[in-house]
Amino acid sequence: MPKVFYTERDIEDLARQGVTSLTITEDTVLTELAREKARRAGIALVDEKDSRPSSAAAASPAASSPAAAKPAAGELEARVFSAVKAKLGSQVDETLLRTIVQRVIKSLGK
C-alpha cells in the first residue's frame, strides 16, 4: 500500500474543512510541522491500532470539547472514512477512499 504524506498545509486544509480527527496508519507519514499544526488546530491524531488519540492532540481543548448533536461535515467525513476503512482494511487506497467520501458528503449537502 502506498504511503500517505501529510504536511502542515494539508493539516491546515483539513482544519478549514472542519475535520476533527485523522486516523494514522502504518502507511501514514506526518511531518513534524504537520503534527504541531494538528495539535494547535485541535485535530486528534488517532492511531488505527488502538483507536486512541495520540499525544499530539490529546490535550487540545478543541479535541476534548463536547460534540454537537449534528456532526460537522469534517467530523462526518472522518467517521465515514474510518468506518469504511475498518471494513475494507488494506483493500482500499486511502487517498481514493477519502476523495470518494468527500464527494458523497458534498453531494448530500453536508
C-alpha positions in Angstrom: 0.0 0.0 0.0 1.4 3.4 -0.9 2.4 5.9 1.9 0.1 8.9 2.5 2.0 12.0 3.4 0.6 15.0 5.3 2.3 18.3 5.5 1.5 21.4 7.6 -0.5 22.7 4.6 -2.6 19.5 4.4 -3.5 19.8 8.0 -4.5 23.5 7.5 -6.8 22.4 4.7 -8.3 19.6 6.8 -8.9 22.1 9.7 -10.6 24.5 7.3 -12.9 21.6 6.2 -13.9 21.0 9.8 -12.0 17.7 10.2 -11.6 17.0 13.9 -9.7 13.7 13.7 -7.3 11.9 11.4 -6.6 8.2 11.5 -3.0 7.4 11.5 -1.9 4.0 10.0 1.4 2.4 9.4 1.2 3.9 5.8 0.7 7.5 7.1 3.6 9.9 7.3 3.2 13.3 9.0 5.9 15.9 9.1 6.8 17.3 12.5 5.2 20.6 11.4 2.0 18.7 10.4 1.9 17.1 13.9 2.3 20.5 15.6 -0.3 22.1 13.3 -2.8 19.3 14.1 -2.2 19.8 17.8 -2.8 23.6 17.5 -5.8 23.1 15.3 -7.4 20.6 17.6 -7.2 17.7 15.2 -6.9 14.4 17.0 -4.4 12.0 15.5 -6.0 8.6 16.1 -3.7 5.6 15.9 -5.5 2.9 13.9 -4.1 0.2 16.1 -5.6 1.4 19.4 -8.2 4.0 18.2 -7.0 6.4 20.9 -5.9 10.0 20.2 -2.1 10.3 20.0 -0.3 12.7 22.4 0.0 15.3 19.6 -3.7 16.3 20.0 -4.8 14.6 23.3 -4.5 17.8 25.4 -6.1 20.1 22.8 -9.2 21.9 24.1 -10.9 21.6 20.7 -10.4 17.9 20.6 -12.0 17.4 24.0 -14.9 19.7 23.7 -18.4 18.1 23.7 -19.7 17.2 20.3 -22.7 18.9 18.8 -25.9 16.9 18.2 -25.3 17.0 14.5 -21.7 16.3 13.4 -19.9 18.9 11.2 -19.1 17.8 7.6 -15.5 17.2 8.6 -16.4 15.1 11.5 -18.9 13.1 9.5 -16.3 12.6 6.8 -13.8 11.3 9.4 -16.4 8.9 10.8 -17.5 7.6 7.4 -13.8 7.2 6.3 -12.9 5.4 9.5 -15.9 3.1 9.3 -15.3 2.1 5.6 -11.5 1.8 6.2 -12.2 -0.5 9.2 -14.4 -2.7 6.9 -12.1 -2.8 3.9 -8.7 -2.6 5.6 -5.8 -2.6 3.2 -8.1 -3.5 0.2 -8.7 0.2 -0.5 -6.4 3.1 -1.4 -6.9 5.7 1.4 -6.5 8.7 -0.9 -9.2 7.4 -3.3 -11.5 6.5 -0.4 -11.1 10.0 1.2 -11.9 11.6 -2.2 -15.0 9.4 -2.6 -16.2 10.1 0.9 -15.7 13.9 0.4 -17.7 13.9 -2.8 -20.5 11.9 -1.4 -20.8 14.1 1.7 -20.6 17.2 -0.6 -23.4 15.8 -2.8 -25.6 15.3 0.3 -25.2 19.0 1.1 -23.5 18.3 4.5 
